[in-house]
Amino acid sequence: MLTVFNHLHTVHHGKVEMFRGQLVPCFEVPARADYVLRELQERNLGPIESPAEFDGSAFARVHSSRYLDFLANAWDEWVALDPANAERDAFPSYWPIRTFRSDVLPASFAARMGLFSYDAGTPLTSGTWRAARAGACCALTAASHVLKGARAAFALTRPPGHHAGPDFFGGYCFLNNAAIAAQALRDAGVDRVAVLDIDYHHGNGTQAIFYDRADVQFTSIHGDPHTEYPYYLGYADERGAGGGLGFNRNLPLPRGTGFEQWREALIEALRGIAAFKAGALVVSLGLDTFEGDPIAGFTLATPDYLRIGEDLARAGLPTVFVFEGGYAVAEVGANAVNVLEGFMQQAG
């Protein structure tokens, strides 16, 4: 399987994040992608290439222009406020929640940062835009290979993307790589695209992007938002809106879920994708379902990820894999590559 690797991912490296009331070292670190790359190389799973360059028009198909403008210029604005800011990451301090206006773009940088974010755990760094932009190009490059006839391709990049919505960042995510890939497949003529999110945390950003559309089906298997991040989306009764009603499916599971029950949800999700008659599949490949993940609560073991890859291959669809979460750093490489290897073995 071809892997498109973001060599710029290391320029996004947050110092700390807010977690349960205190500043702690970031869970989302460069070593996550590096462990996956090392495992790919050790198993010789296929060629590894750098992404092609794409202009911002592909990003603008799923993200608002004012949001993209903010991300592109945020670091320079942050440092312009105080040269000392160059030594510390930027975090939001204010949010326009219920009854507040969001249509007016404030002049204040702090106010704009709050307008375009939804949590205090996602540091914006000097390299965030460069890393996120290159990551989106990885997803587009992987999609382009699938469009040319590849059975599957893997976009190995960070920061992850599935929590990023049309005009907001959070959950370590800035550009929604899976959504950008799905839209690129649609724009290239694939009539129906399915996005399957198997990260422990609900892909609220992807859901928000496609919620009122019938041409992209979104399905997510995740921790129950009654108790798990992102809390405010991911319930089973969220089925889409308008023309998209019935094309959004959430399969929340309780903390402590093991592989047997989780796999039942996967099979159910794949049945729905088959009924949708998708022409291509995008997988948000989160590995924080692993039993040792420090910020999640399922109990999947490393061999289980081979079975997941096999099940995904049985869908019989051209597939773009996009790397998302997984914070048990030492194990994330084996878990991610097990999915890909299982897929390749089953696909033949």
Helices and strands as residue ranges (DSSP letters): E 2-5, G 9-11, E 16-19, E 22-25, H 31-43, E 48-49, G 59-61, H 65-81, G 83-87, H 109-115, H 128-147, E 152-156, H 177-187, E 193-197, H 204-210, E 216-223, G 242-244, E 248-253, H 259-276, E 280-285, H 304-313, E 319-323, H 329-347
